[in-house]
Structures are given as structure tokens and as C-alpha cells.
Amino acid sequence: MGASRDSVESNRHSTQRLSLPFALLSDRDGTLGKALGVVRTLRVGAWSVEFLRRSTVLAGTDGLIAAVWSDVKIRGHAREVLAAALALRTPVRPGPSAR
């Protein structure tokens, strides 16, 4: 799944428009982003703006975080995450040999 600071409706539209094969969560108040440590605050004088830093968090089937990528560059990133996800798979053990 993905997350953004956009509204639920905006994320629904983006998911449909881009034919995303996963859900986009709405993190309007930044609770999820803060919990994952991916909120960046930009300060200019007395003003400050919080936004989610483009990041990827990979969880294993056990629910534990297996890898984190911060400040993601789009080109080649999906390939890198897929390789890491495939590496998490339990190796298939050969069954007993037939006699």
C-alpha cells in the first residue's frame, strides 16, 4: 500500500487514474508518516510545512520491517524493492527423493 497527505477522495482518484495495483492511504495529519519517521519539515522564517519524504518500507510476511529506503529516486527503485522482496522468500526445500 502507499500513503500520502492527500484526501481519501484524491487518493481514490489517483489509484484509478494510474491503475495502481495497491491502495493509497490518506495520512492527512501525518500520524503514519511520523510513526515511520518519514515526515520532513521545511522551515522558512516563521512558516513551516510538513510533507512526507518519498520512502519505501518493506515488511515481511511476519509483519516485521525488513528494509527501509529513504529519499527514494524513482528510476530503478521498483526493481530494487522487488529484488529485496524476493530475497525474503523462504527457500523451497526439496522433498524426500522418490525411490
Secondary structure, 3 states (H helix, E strand, C coil): CEEECCCHHHHHHHHHHCCCCCCEEECCCCHHHHHHCCEEEEEECCEEEEEECCCEEEECCCCCEEEEECCCCCCCHHHHHHHHHHHHCCCCCCCCCCC
